[in-house]
């Protein structure tokens, strides 16, 4: 995994919260991570709107690295 991907993943993990009292942005990061690691479809449109600026940058960085082959989904498991 590329260093930028590792940093983006660390950011998403730091922001992600799955408990009932989590903010919508924390829950969006949680949903993204859970769906990516489980190999399920991710609704980026919904999640991207709810997540904060730092989380958005992390999502974009991770998606660019996935699209260009610099990292793979297998590395999330």
N, C-alpha and C positions, 0 to 999 in steps of 0.2 A: 504494500500500500504506500502510496506517495505521502510525503510529509504533510502536504496541504490537505489531503484526504483524512489523514489521521487527526489533524487539528480540527477539521470540520466535524468529524465524528465525535471527538472529545467535547466540542462545543455543544452539539446536540445532546449528548449524554448528560452534560452538566445542566442543561436547561430542562430536560425531560422530566416530567413528574406524572405519575399515573394514578395518584390517590384522588379521592372524591373532592377534596378542597383545592385541587390544582387550578391554576388560571387556564384560560383557553389556550394561551400560547404554550404553556408547559405541557398541556394535554396534546396539542398539535405535534410538538416535538416527540412526545411519547408515542403517538400514533404512527408517525413516520418511521421511527426506529423499530417499533414492534412489527410493522408490516414489512419493512425491508428485510429484517432478519428472518421472518417467517416465510418470505417469498410470496406474500399476498400483494394484491394491487394497492397502490397508495393514491389517495385523493389529494394530490398536491395543490389543486386549486383551493380547496377548503382549508387545508392545513397552512398553506403559505400565507393566506390572509390573516390567520389568527396568530402566527408566530411573530416575534419581535425582529428588529433589524439584524441583530447578531445571529439569530437563528436562521433568518432568510439568507444571509451571506453563506452560512455553513451549508444550507440545503443546496444553494446554487453551486457552490464549490464542489460538493460531493457529486451532484448530478453531472457537472462538466467532466469530472474525473471518470465517472462511470461511462459517459458517452464517448470519451476519447480513448478508453481502454487503459487508463492509468491506474485504475483500481477495479475490482470486481465485487459482485455481490457475495461471492463465496467467502470473501475476507471479513464479512460481517458476522459469520457464524463462529 
